[in-house]
Amino acid sequence: EVVLTQSPATLSLSPGERATLSCRASQSVAGSSLSWYQQKPGQGPRLLIYGASTRATGIPARFSGSGSGTDFTLTISSLQPEDFAVYYCQQDYNLRITFGQGTKLEIK
Amino acid sequence: VQLQESGPGLVKPSETLSLTCTVSGGSIRSYYWSWSRQPPGKGLEWIGYIYQTGSTNYNPSLESRVTISLDTSKNHLSLNLTSVTAADTAIYYCARRRYSVSSPYYYYYMDVWGKGTTVTVSS
């Protein structure tokens, strides 16, 4: 099983700042079936990024994903008030799906 | 496409949890369909998925207790989880799983999710 470790657990930033979230896999995610999701209280997850770097339909350009192999990053270039939420990375490789434990992005 | 989970909010220990996910705005005959769950205050756990052909793939940690099925006449999918305990208390989500191709790779992801339904296991 591929274990995904996200860091930091909590990130405190102000609107307008840049956010960098990390996701590290215990083994290489071949083909980078690595996705990022945003979850707000009382809501289901929302797909942001798939294939490590492709934005999903309707996702603002301030969200970007990068990385390959075992190290992946989600960057939010300039935080908007609606971006404060919990973010999960997820891998879908070799018939097994796992999620990271999440990074909570909170207002400083 | 919209997904809506439904089912009993309370299940007794040792009984079977049964949930339905109704798909609207699209056919269940296409794509993969997945179930995940989220215990209170915790992260997401994948349960399993089913393909349009009916083939399934389950999380090994739950495989002995899980069944996912499709009902094409009602355009919905179902989740059955047997012998539940308090550890199965969670919000249960269904989602559409799809892929994009960038040869030679297939990138899988879940692009549409339901709002979730809360299930509590308690006597």
HADDOCK unambig.tbl for C-alpha pairs under 7 A between the chains (distance, minus, plus):
assign (segid A and resid 31 and name CA) (segid B and resid 105 and name CA) 5.21 0.50 0.50
assign (segid A and resid 31 and name CA) (segid B and resid 106 and name CA) 6.83 0.50 0.50
assign (segid A and resid 31 and name CA) (segid B and resid 107 and name CA) 6.74 0.50 0.50
assign (segid A and resid 32 and name CA) (segid B and resid 107 and name CA) 6.83 0.50 0.50
assign (segid A and resid 33 and name CA) (segid B and resid 107 and name CA) 4.59 0.50 0.50
assign (segid A and resid 33 and name CA) (segid B and resid 108 and name CA) 5.56 0.50 0.50
assign (segid A and resid 35 and name CA) (segid B and resid 109 and name CA) 6.41 0.50 0.50
assign (segid A and resid 43 and name CA) (segid B and resid 115 and name CA) 5.53 0.50 0.50
assign (segid A and resid 44 and name CA) (segid B and resid 113 and name CA) 6.13 0.50 0.50
assign (segid A and resid 44 and name CA) (segid B and resid 114 and name CA) 6.08 0.50 0.50
assign (segid A and resid 44 and name CA) (segid B and resid 115 and name CA) 4.73 0.50 0.50
assign (segid A and resid 44 and name CA) (segid B and resid 116 and name CA) 6.23 0.50 0.50
assign (segid A and resid 45 and name CA) (segid B and resid 113 and name CA) 6.58 0.50 0.50
assign (segid A and resid 47 and name CA) (segid B and resid 110 and name CA) 6.90 0.50 0.50
assign (segid A and resid 47 and name CA) (segid B and resid 111 and name CA) 5.51 0.50 0.50
assign (segid A and resid 50 and name CA) (segid B and resid 109 and name CA) 6.20 0.50 0.50
assign (segid A and resid 51 and name CA) (segid B and resid 107 and name CA) 5.35 0.50 0.50
assign (segid A and resid 92 and name CA) (segid B and resid 108 and name CA) 6.06 0.50 0.50
assign (segid A and resid 96 and name CA) (segid B and resid 59 and name CA) 6.98 0.50 0.50
assign (segid A and resid 97 and name CA) (segid B and resid 46 and name CA) 6.28 0.50 0.50
assign (segid A and resid 98 and name CA) (segid B and resid 45 and name CA) 6.94 0.50 0.50
assign (segid A and resid 98 and name CA) (segid B and resid 46 and name CA) 6.45 0.50 0.50
assign (segid A and resid 99 and name CA) (segid B and resid 44 and name CA) 6.26 0.50 0.50
assign (segid A and resid 99 and name CA) (segid B and resid 45 and name CA) 6.71 0.50 0.50
assign (segid A and resid 101 and name CA) (segid B and resid 43 and name CA) 5.43 0.50 0.50
assign (segid A and resid 102 and name CA) (segid B and resid 43 and name CA) 6.57 0.50 0.50
